Amino acid sequence: MKTNLRKYRFENGEMSQQDLAEKVGVSRQTIVSIEKGDYNPSVKLALLLAKILNATVEQLFELEEEIKNDKK
């Protein structure tokens, strides 16, 4: 999954990872891991991040691989 979290942090007053972490109730390391692509947030966390950053979940996170729809 691709993330635009860092971009949106900077577009929102150059918010630090620590500031964002405190606003959504996680550790700074969780934000670091999400930005690196090492951790996929829960739906609840993704929604909180989107709300704080004035974005949609789809703007913050994108699937990198194609979704295959094998209807038979």
Buried (B, 14 or more C-beta within 10 A) or exposed (E): EEBBBBBBBEEBEEBEBEBBBEBBEBEBEBBEBBBEEEBEBEEEBBBBBBEBBEBEBEBBBEEEEEEEEEEE
